[in-house]
Amino acid sequence: MQQLRSNRSQGTPDYEDIALLAERVRRGERRALAKALSLLESTRASDAPRQHALLRVLAIPARPTMRIGITGSAGAGKSTLIEALGLHAACEGHRVAVLATDPAAPSSGGSILGDKLRMTALANHPNAFIRPSSNRGRGDALDTHVRERIIACEAAGYDVIIVETVGAGQADTAIADAVDLVILATLPNAGDDIQALKRGVMECADVVVVTKADLDRAAARRAVQHIRSGRALLRNRDGDWHVRVLATSSASGEGITELWMLCQEFFAEGRRPIIEARRRQQRMRWFDESLHTHLIAVLRRRASAHLDRIADAVAEGAILPPIAAATIVNHLETP
């Protein structure tokens, strides 16, 4: 085992530390899981070998899990919906991990990470684990390492993984590439039936929840009808699953049991092949994204001087971006 020790200063992982950390994660130790997530969320290039070593150990297929994404605009009540749904699942004996994404300022990168404060009841439940993370000011609805975070939580024995996006806009559809079931939270009076027809995140949703129904029940009923009418003209992601629309109130508990029943229906044993087909597609998109990132890094190392000259020319308008990209690739291919 001593031979497996390596020098971190040389960018290679300490396999003893990684193996021990992975073992503790699999035993369900919360501190170990937090430490593993901190490593997996790191953006430092020097941490990449340790991240990969940890993922190799953790990504061993385990029992079936439920990956649920909750998205929606800011103020739609995502956090309170997650707490109500998570408590319902936790009280039924499920182990629930919430992976929340908070927005960060593009200039400073600072983020409040206040989801634990908004979900105090769930945070204190013994079957629950909440991990907020920052999107690092990228402007995306998710952080870049959400898939790695899901793997770590599943390895720790959490069978219900709830991923919360930042206040998402209509075009924020990245959640569909990270989870199995997409729940879209929207408010009463958030838009008319024409708004419900718009594509984007609405088209990715498997369940649409009209939140805060207790504040205006008539408006909530109208919103449910508008969304159902609009959704009827959009294509379902799976042939066997028709998008459901319901009203909920996290304050009164209205609709939470029904929402959890829909989750169980979605993840029924007979639908596992369909869910696995989604995950295969997600893994291939993850591979494409990762490959793109690594190839760009290689390109910057091997052709940095040439790349800088071309980039300056693009900035000055002397050469168009697609022509510039082809020029750089041709430069690399030239012996």
N, C-alpha and C positions, 0 to 999 in steps of 0.2 A: 504493500500500500504506500509505503514511503516513496517508492519510485514514481507513483502517480502524482506526487506533489510537484507543482510547477511554479514558475516565477511569474507573479502577476505583473510585475514591471515589464515583462516581455510580452504581455497581452494574452497569455494562456491561462486557462482556469485552474484552480485548485480543486481537483476532482474529489478529494476527501471532503472538503467543505461542502461542495455541491451535493454529493451523495448523502451526507448527513442532513443537509437542509431539506432535500427532497423526502427523505425518510420521515422527518419531523412533520412536513407538510401532509404527507399521506396518513400520519397518525392523527391529523386534525388539530394540530397545535396552532392556535390563532396567531401567536407571535411569529411563528415560522412562516405562516402564510403571508403575514404582513411584510416580513423581510423578503420573501420570494417575490412578492408583487413590486416592492421597491426596486429590486434588481431588474425585473422584467420591464418596468416602466422607464428605466434609465435610457437616455438618449446619447450617452457617451459611447463613442466607438470602442473605447478600451473595455467596456463591459459586455460587448457583443459575444466574445467566446464563452463567458460564464453564462450569459443568457441562453445560448444555444445548448450548452451542456446541461443546464437545468431543464430546458424544454424536452430534451431527448429522454430524460428520466421521467418527467411528469406526464408526458403525452402517451401514456399507456392506456389503451381502451379500458374504460370502466363500465359500470352499469349505465343504462340509458338515463339521460338527463333532460331537463326542460330548459331551453334557452329562450328567454322571453325579453323582447325589447319594448320599451315604452318611450314613445316620442310625442312631440307636440310643441306648440308654440309656448313661449314664456308666459307664465301665469295660468296655464291650462290645468294646473293641479296635479302635475306628474308625481311629485314627491309624496303628496298625501295619498294619491292613488296607489303608489308603490307600497307605502307603509300599510295601508289597509289590506291590499292583496297579499303582501308578504306575511303579515300577521296571520291571515287566514290560513295560508299554506303552512306556516311554522307551527301553528296550533294543531294542525292535523298530523304533525310529526315529520314534515319535510324539513330539510336543512336548506336555508335560503341565503344566498349570497347576492348582495346588491352592489353592482358596479356602476357608480354614478360618474358623470362627466360634467364638470363645471367650466364655464367660460373663463378665459384668462385675457388680460389686456395684451394686445399685440406688442406694445412698446415695452412694458415691464415684465410681462409673463406672469404677473401675480394673479392669484385666484383665491377666493374665499374658502372653497371646499366645505360648504356649510350643510351638506346633506344629513350628516349625523345629527345636527342640531334640529333639523326639520323632521327627522324620523326617530325621535327619542324612544318611543315605545318599542319599535322594531329593533333599534340598536341595542336595547337592554334585554331582548329575548335570547335565551340560551341557544336557540336553533338558528340564529341569524348572524350574519356578518356583513357589515357595510364598509365599502371602500370607495371614497371619493377620489377622483383624479382630475387633473387639469387637461384641457385641450391645447394648452401651451400657446394660446393666441393664434392658432392656425386658422380659425374661422370655421372649422369643421364641427359637426354635431357630436363627434366621438373623438376619443384620444387615439393615437396611432397604435397603441399596444393592447387594444381591448380584446383581441382574440387570444393573446398570450395570457391575459388576466383570467379569461374564462377557463382556459385549460388548467391553470393553477388552482382555481376554486373547485373545479370538478375533481381534481386529484385529491383535494382536501376533504372530499366527501359531500360537498354541497350538490344536491340534485336539482334544485331550482335556482337558476342563475337569472337575475333580473338586471338588464342593462338599461340605464337611463341616459338619454341624450341631453345635451344642453337645449335651450329653447330653440327648437328646430324650425326652419322655414319650409316652404312648400317643396323646395328642391333637395332637401336633406334626406337622401334615400340610403345613405351608407349603412344605416342600422340593419337593412335587409341582408347585407353581406356578412353580418356577425351573429345573427340569432335565427332561431327557427320560426318563432311566432312574433309578429309585429303588432303591437297595440298602439293605436293612434288616439291620443287624448285631445279633445276639443271642447270648447265652451259653448253653452247656449248663446244664440245670437252672434256666433263667430262668423257667419256668412250665410248667404241664401243658397237655393238649390243650384244656381250656376256655379257658386264657389265649390259646392260639393262635387261638381263634375270635373274640376281641375285635376290633372294628373300629378305625378310626382309622388310625394309621400302617401297620398291617399290611395294611389294604385298599389303601393307596397303593403298596405295595411291588411291584416287578416281579421282584426277586430277593431272597430271604432267605438270609442267610449265618449259619450257626452257627459262631462264631469260637472260637479257642483249643481246637480239637478234640484237640490233642495232650495236653492236660491230663487228659482223661477221655473216651476214644474211645467207650465204651459209652454214656455220657450224651449225647455228641454225636449218635450214631446214633439214640437215642431222641428227642432234640429234633427231628431232621430228620423222623422219621416223624410225630411229633405235629403239627408245623407243616404238613406235607403233607396230613395228614388234615383239619386245621382249614381250610386254604386251599381245599380242595375244595368247601367250603360257601360260600365267598365269591366274589363276582363279580370277574372279571378286568377290568382297565381297558381293555384292547384285546381285540377278539374273536380276533385271530390270535396273541396271546401268552399262554401259560399260565405262571403264576408258577413259577419254579424255586427249589428249596431245596437247598442243599449245605453241607457242612461244610468249614471251612478251618482252616489253622494258618499264621499269618504267620511264626512262628518256624521251622517246618520247610519251609514252602513248599507244604504240602499244599493242594490245591484252588485255588491261585491261577491256574494255567494254565487250569483249567476255568472259573473265574470270568471271566477275560479272554475266553475263547472265547464265553461267554454274552453278554458285552458286544458282541463283534463280530457275533454272530447278531442281537442286538437292533437294531444299527445297520446291518444289511445294506441294500444298495441298494434292494431291493424294499420295505422298510419306511419309506423316506424320506417318502412321502406321509402316512403315519400319524404319524410324528414331527412333520412340519410342521403337521399338524392340531392336535396338542398345543400346539405353540408359538403357533399362532393364538389358541387359547383362553387361553393364558398371557398373551399380549399384551393381550387384552381385559380380563383380570382386573387386570393391571398398570395399564391405562388407568383402570379404575374406582377403584382405590386412589389413583392420582395425582390424579384429579379430585376425589375426596373430600377429600384433603389440602389441595388448593388452594382448594376452596370453603370449607372450614372457616377457612382463613387469611383469605379475603376477608370472610367473615362477622364474624370477630373485629375486623377493621379497620373495617368499616362500622357495626357495631352493638355496639361494645365496652361502652358504658355500659349499654345495655338488656340485653345478654348478662350482664353482671356482676350486675345486679339479679335476673334470672331464675335465674341460677346460685345466688345466695344463697338464693332461695326454695326451690329444689330441695334444697339442703343442709339447710335447716330443716324439710323435709317439708311445706312449704306447697303445693307443686305437684308432680305426678308428672312424671318425666323425659319421657315421650312427649308429654304435654300442653305441657310447657315448650318442647320442640323445635318443636312446631307453632306455638306462640305467637311464637317468634322468626322463623320463616319467614314467618308472616302479617305480622309487623311490617315485614319487608323488602319484601314484595309490596305493602304499602299505599303509594299514591302520596303 
